[in-house]
Each structure stands twice: as C-alpha cells, then as structure tokens.
C-alpha cells in the first residue's frame, strides 16, 4: 500500500506550554482512532510557531519561515490503498472542524534510517 503525508494547518500548535489534557483530548482521540484502524504509520505534533527557527541563504532567524495566518502544526503518515482512501481518512482530522485544514501528499521516498 502507498503512504501519504497529511500536513495539518492551523493558526498555531495546540501544544503550548500551558496546554491541558482537555485542550488535546480531541486530537488524542483522533490519533487513537487512526492507530486502531491500522492506517496510521507515524504522527508528530509540532511546537508553537514562536519556537521555530528558519534558515535561508542569507542567514538564520527566529520564527516561522513565512508570515501566514496558518502554519503546519503537525503531520502524520498514513498507509492507504490509494489517494481517495487517504483523503477519506484525512477528512476526519479535527483541525478541519476548528477552522484549519490539511494537505494530503503521496510520500515519494524515505522512511526510517537504520543506524
């Protein structure tokens, strides 16, 4: 089966230093449902945008690469038979109901690097 990256966009990460378990409950339930379905391969939440460091040809700066209303706040890798199946799964991402969105992209290559 193919792998698909689901990039989650929102105004900022829910994983702020003062986040409570209640703040994260919806996302945790979603991750658990994906895991139980067998489609989830890995998932990562990113820290708030204020903790980003951007690198460009002319130097390094604090903050996200682009000024934008929405940024990537997390991502997960799905295993699905095709793009339509991946889209159906991605539509269940809680960020969509919260005013954000997701981007689904087939994974070209990669994986765990043996060390």
N, C-alpha and C positions, 0 to 999 in steps of 0.2 A: 504494500500500500504506500501511497505517497504521503509526504509530510508537508504541512502547511504552517507558516508562522502567522499568528494572529497578533497584530500590534494594537494595543489598547490606547486610545486617545482620550484625554480628559483635561480639565483646566489645571490639575496638579495631582500628584500622588496622594492616595488616601493614607499612606504610611508615614504620616508626620510623627514627630517625637511624642506628641500628646494624643495620638490616635488610641481609641479604646477598642476593646473586643467588639463592642456593639457597632462601631464605625466599620469594622472589617467583616462583620458576620455575613453579609450578602455575598461578598467576593469569596469568602471561605467556603460557603455552601456551593457556589458555582464551581469552584475548583474541585471540591469533593465529588460533585455530580459528574464532572468530566472525567475524573480519575476512575470512578465506578463504571463509567461507560466503556472504558478501555481505550478511548481515543486520545487522552492526554499523555504526552511524552515528557514534557517539562514545562514549568511555569515560573516566571520571575516577576516580582513587583519591584519597581524602581523607587529610589528615594525621591523626596521632593525636588522640584526644579532648582531651588536655591542651592542645592548641594552639587549641582552639575559643574563640570569644568569642560570648556570647549577648546579644541586645538585647531588652529588654522595655520596656513602657511606663514602668516606674519606674527604668530605668537599664541600664547595661551591666555584665556580669560575665564573669570568666574561666571557661572550662569549657563543657561542652555545656548545651543548653537544659534538658534533663530528666535527672535521675539515672535511669539504666536499666542493666540488665545488658548489653543490646545497643544499639548505635547504628548509624546509617548510616555505613559506612566507604567507600563508593564507589557509583557508579551508571554505567549505560550506557544508551544509546538504541538500540533495535532497530528494524528495519523488518521487518514480518511481515504476511502477508495477513489474519490475524485473531488474536484473543486466544488461541485454542487453540495456534496455531503459536508465538506468543510465549511461552506457558507451557512448551511443549516445549523451547524454546531455553533459557529461564531455569532449568529444572531441571538444566542442566549446570553451573551456577555452582559453583565449588569451595567457596565459603563454606558451602554446604548440607552438604557432606560433613564440614566442620570444626566442625559444631555450630551454625552460624549459619543464616541464611535469607535469602530475597529477597522483595520485594514487587513485583508487576508492575502497572503502571498505564498505561492508554492516555494518550497525550500529547494534551492538548486543543488547545494552540496554542503558538506560539513558533518558535524557530529562530534562525539566525544573523542578527544585526542588521547591516545594511550601514552602513558609516561613511564 
